[in-house]
Amino acid sequence: MKILLTGTTGYIAQRLLPLLLEGGHELFCCLRDKSRFDLEKYKNFKINLLQVDFLNPDSLNLIPEDIDAAYYLMHSMSSASGDFSEMEGQTANNFKQRLEQTAARQVIFLSGIINDTQLSKHLDSRKNVEKILSSEKYALTTLRAGIIVGSGSASFEIIRDLVEKLPVMVAPKWLKTKCQPIAIRNVLEYLYGVLLSEPDFNQTYDIAGPETISYKDMLIRFAEVRNLKRRILIVPVMTPRLSSYWLYFVTSVSYNLAKNLVESMKVEIIGQPNTLGQRLNIQLIPYNDAIELAFGKIEQNQVISSWRDAMNSGAYQSGFASLVEVPADGCFTDKRRIKVDNPKKSNE
């Protein structure tokens, strides 16, 4: 089947892409800059690169009309302009108009869990995109995910930064917020499992991990897996602005991304039960196991993608190399030296 993949350089798409190729599908990958994709790695597969900009409707004419399905994996939360919700709406609308001109039977949209009565700007934007993508010309399948845990994911790297850098944390009260973290492996199983599955056409599912825990629990349990002792003191006086700076200075995220994350972290991300996982025979991975799996990939140098990969083109122009270097901050380095006499020299 012919599958359109958007957000190709993003964290999720880079993990999903090999699965689709191994499944025998022909891929049409959308990128704003084709030079950012190493096609040589996939020379034995059916893969086509389309240089398109979803903010420029004319460029979308490159999308072939005979595609069977499409993945909508674009996200603009870290936009420096601050109006990412407007940008996301425009992008989704342009995508929809072009897809309605094709033979696509299904669009699969990865969103976020939005069951709380008070949504952040980020989650409200995701909800709006879902409404825009609905169409009578194709079926929309929406997967609303919880906090994604995996090597290279934004949430994983933020938690890693906090736990490995700070033996004692003075943290904001939103660390008490409940969520259901889900392993990246499970997310990919859901994304692949619903592809052109007619029972899932025009359906919306919450996909979440098997445990409901707080952000504080996530930090403590991460430390336990890493054999680190950490103390967390929660104070009620830390404002959202201070919380944003706390993440910005301690972790590797930009201030704009930190600000939007803080707003979202005040919202409970608890999924509504459904039978999709059972139908797809997905075994949900507990949080601690997800962490160990992530570090297994890191230690074997098998991290396929990172949340940094989809940084905007302006950031790459200012210095791409600095974005892909192995980070020094947040990593413990143990160097030991011992002076050893040369036995051959002493025997002469």
C-alpha positions in Angstrom: 0.0 0.0 0.0 1.0 3.6 -0.6 1.3 5.5 2.7 1.9 9.3 3.2 4.1 10.1 6.2 4.2 13.7 7.6 6.5 15.0 10.2 9.1 12.7 8.7 12.1 14.2 10.6 10.2 14.1 13.9 10.6 11.7 16.9 7.6 9.5 16.2 7.8 9.4 12.4 11.4 8.2 12.5 10.4 5.3 14.7 7.4 4.4 12.7 9.1 4.7 9.2 11.1 1.4 9.5 8.1 -0.5 10.7 6.1 0.6 7.6 8.9 -0.2 5.2 9.4 -3.7 6.8 5.7 -4.2 6.4 6.1 -3.9 2.6 4.5 -0.5 2.2 5.6 2.2 -0.2 6.2 5.5 1.6 5.8 9.0 0.5 7.7 11.1 3.1 7.0 14.9 3.4 9.9 17.1 4.3 10.5 20.8 4.1 14.2 20.1 3.3 15.0 16.8 1.6 18.7 17.2 2.4 17.9 16.5 6.1 16.9 12.9 5.3 19.5 10.1 4.7 17.8 8.2 1.9 20.9 5.9 1.6 19.8 4.1 4.7 16.7 2.9 3.0 18.0 2.3 -0.5 16.5 -1.3 -0.6 13.0 -0.1 0.2 10.2 1.8 -1.6 10.5 5.3 -0.3 9.9 8.6 -2.0 10.8 12.1 -0.6 8.5 15.0 -1.2 9.8 18.5 -0.4 6.6 20.2 0.7 5.7 22.9 3.2 2.2 22.5 4.7 2.0 26.3 5.2 2.3 26.6 1.4 -0.7 24.9 -0.2 0.9 25.0 -3.7 3.7 22.8 -2.6 1.2 20.1 -1.6 0.5 19.3 -5.3 3.6 17.0 -5.0 1.5 14.6 -2.9 0.3 11.8 -5.2 -3.4 11.2 -5.7 -3.2 7.4 -5.4 -2.2 7.1 -1.8 -4.1 4.7 0.4 -3.6 6.2 3.8 -1.7 9.0 5.6 -0.2 9.6 9.0 -0.6 13.1 10.5 2.4 13.5 12.9 3.1 17.2 12.7 3.4 19.3 15.9 4.4 23.0 16.5 4.5 23.3 20.3 8.1 24.6 20.4 7.4 27.4 17.8 9.4 30.5 18.7 6.6 32.8 17.5 4.3 31.8 20.3 1.3 31.4 18.0 1.7 27.7 17.5 -2.0 27.0 17.8 -2.8 29.2 14.8 0.1 27.6 12.8 -1.2 24.1 13.7 -4.7 25.0 12.5 -3.5 26.4 9.2 -1.2 23.4 8.6 -4.0 20.9 9.4 -6.5 22.7 7.1 -4.0 22.7 4.2 -3.3 19.0 4.7 -7.0 18.2 4.8 -7.8 20.1 1.6 -5.1 18.3 -0.3 -5.9 14.8 1.1 -9.5 15.2 0.1 -8.3 15.5 -3.5 -6.6 12.1 -3.2 -7.8 8.5 -3.0 -6.7 8.2 0.7 -9.2 6.1 2.7 -7.8 6.9 6.1 -5.8 9.5 8.1 -4.2 8.5 11.4 -3.7 11.4 13.8 -1.5 11.1 16.9 -2.9 13.6 19.5 -2.8 13.9 23.2 -5.3 12.8 25.9 -7.8 15.7 26.4 -10.2 14.5 29.1 -9.6 17.2 31.7 -12.1 20.1 31.9 -9.3 22.7 31.9 -7.0 22.2 28.9 -3.7 23.8 28.3 -3.1 25.8 25.1 -1.1 22.9 23.7 -3.8 20.3 24.4 -6.6 22.7 23.2 -4.7 23.1 19.9 -4.5 19.3 19.5 -8.3 19.1 20.0 -8.8 21.8 17.4 -6.6 20.0 14.9 -8.6 16.9 15.4 -11.8 18.8 14.5 -10.2 20.3 11.4 -8.9 16.9 10.2 -12.4 15.3 10.3 -13.7 14.8 6.8 -16.4 13.1 4.7 -13.9 12.2 2.0 -11.7 9.9 4.2 -11.9 8.2 7.6 -10.1 9.8 10.5 -8.6 7.6 13.3 -7.3 9.6 16.3 -5.0 8.1 18.9 -4.7 10.3 21.9 -1.5 9.4 23.7 -0.3 9.9 27.3 3.2 11.0 28.2 5.5 9.0 25.9 8.5 7.3 27.4 11.3 6.2 25.2 15.0 6.9 24.4 15.1 10.4 22.8 11.5 11.4 23.7 11.1 14.9 25.2 9.5 13.7 28.4 12.2 11.0 28.9 15.1 13.5 28.3 13.5 16.1 30.6 13.1 13.6 33.4 16.6 12.3 32.8 18.0 15.9 33.1 16.2 16.6 36.3 17.0 13.3 38.0 20.7 13.1 37.0 21.5 16.8 37.7 19.6 17.5 40.9 20.1 15.4 44.1 17.5 17.6 45.8 14.7 19.3 43.9 12.5 22.2 45.0 9.6 21.6 42.6 6.3 23.2 41.7 3.0 21.8 42.9 2.1 20.5 39.4 4.4 17.5 40.1 1.4 16.1 42.0 -0.6 16.0 38.7 -1.6 12.4 37.6 -0.8 10.9 34.2 -0.5 7.5 32.5 2.9 7.3 30.8 3.1 5.0 27.8 6.1 3.3 26.3 7.1 4.4 22.8 7.0 0.7 21.7 3.3 0.6 22.6 2.6 3.8 20.8 4.1 2.4 17.6 2.1 -0.8 18.0 -1.1 1.3 18.1 -0.1 3.4 15.2 0.7 0.4 13.0 -2.2 -1.7 14.2 -4.9 0.7 13.2 -3.6 1.2 9.7 -6.4 0.6 7.2 -8.3 -1.3 9.9 -11.9 -0.6 8.9 -13.3 -1.2 12.4 -11.2 1.7 13.5 -12.3 4.2 10.8 -13.7 7.4 12.2 -12.9 6.3 15.8 -11.0 8.0 18.6 -9.0 6.1 21.2 -7.1 7.1 24.3 -3.8 5.2 24.4 -2.1 5.1 27.8 0.2 3.0 29.9 -1.0 0.5 32.6 -0.3 2.7 35.6 -1.7 6.0 36.9 1.1 7.9 38.7 2.1 11.5 39.4 5.0 13.4 37.8 6.7 13.2 41.2 6.4 9.4 41.1 7.9 9.5 37.6 10.9 11.3 38.9 11.3 9.1 42.0 10.9 5.9 40.1 13.3 7.0 37.4 15.9 7.6 40.1 15.3 4.2 41.5 15.8 2.5 38.2 19.1 4.4 37.9 20.1 3.6 41.5 20.1 7.2 42.5 18.8 8.7 45.7 16.8 11.8 45.2 14.6 14.1 47.4 11.8 16.2 46.0 10.3 19.1 48.0 7.1 20.5 46.5 6.4 24.2 47.2 3.0 25.9 46.4 4.5 29.3 45.6 6.4 28.6 42.3 4.6 30.4 39.6 4.2 29.1 36.0 6.8 31.5 34.9 9.3 30.3 37.5 8.4 26.7 36.7 9.2 27.4 33.0 12.6 28.9 33.9 13.2 25.9 36.2 12.8 23.5 33.3 14.7 25.8 30.9 17.8 26.2 33.1 18.0 22.6 34.3 17.0 20.7 31.2 17.8 21.0 27.5 14.4 22.3 26.3 13.9 25.8 25.0 12.0 28.4 27.1 9.0 28.3 24.7 8.8 24.6 24.9 9.2 24.7 28.7 6.4 27.2 29.1 4.0 25.1 27.0 5.0 21.9 28.9 4.4 23.5 32.2 0.9 24.5 31.1 0.2 21.0 30.0 1.6 19.4 33.1 -1.1 21.1 35.2 -3.6 19.0 33.3 -4.4 15.4 34.3 -3.7 13.1 31.4 -5.9 10.1 32.3 -7.2 8.0 29.4 -10.7 6.6 28.9 -10.8 2.8 28.9 -11.2 1.0 25.5 -10.7 -2.4 24.0 -8.3 -1.3 21.2 -5.2 -2.7 22.9 -6.9 -6.1 23.4 -8.0 -6.3 19.8 -4.5 -5.5 18.6 -3.0 -7.9 21.2 -0.8 -5.1 22.7 0.9 -5.9 26.0 1.3 -2.6 27.8 4.7 -1.9 29.3 5.0 -0.7 32.9 6.8 2.6 33.5 9.9 1.2 35.1 10.3 -1.3 32.3 9.9 1.4 29.7 12.8 3.3 31.3 15.0 0.2 31.3 14.2 -0.4 27.7 15.1 3.2 26.8 18.5 2.9 28.5 19.1 -0.4 26.8 18.8 1.5 23.5 21.0 4.3 24.7 23.8 2.0 26.0 23.8 0.1 22.7 23.9 3.4 20.7 20.6 2.5 19.0 18.6 5.7 19.6 16.9 6.1 16.2 15.4 9.5 16.8 15.2 12.4 19.3 12.7 15.1 20.0 15.4 17.6 18.8 15.3 16.1 15.3 12.2 18.2 14.2 13.6 21.6 15.2 12.6 24.3 12.8 14.8 25.0 9.8 16.1 28.2 11.2 17.6 26.4 14.1 19.5 24.1 11.7 20.8 27.0 9.7 22.3 28.5 12.8 24.3 25.3 13.6 23.0 21.8 12.9 26.1 20.1 14.4 25.4 21.5 17.9 21.9 19.9 17.9 23.1 16.4 17.2 26.1 16.2 19.5 26.0 13.8 22.4 25.1 16.1 25.3 27.6 16.6 28.1 25.2 18.2 30.5 23.3 15.7 32.6 25.8 12.8 32.0 28.1 11.5 34.8 31.7 10.9 33.7 33.9 8.7 35.9 37.6 9.1 35.1 40.2 7.1 37.1 44.0 7.0 36.6 46.7 4.8 38.1 50.4 5.0 37.5 51.8 1.6 36.3 55.5 0.8 36.2 56.8 -0.7 33.0 58.0 -4.2 34.0 60.2 -4.5 30.9 62.0 -1.3 31.7 62.6 -2.2 35.3 64.2 -5.6 34.3 66.7 -4.0 32.0 
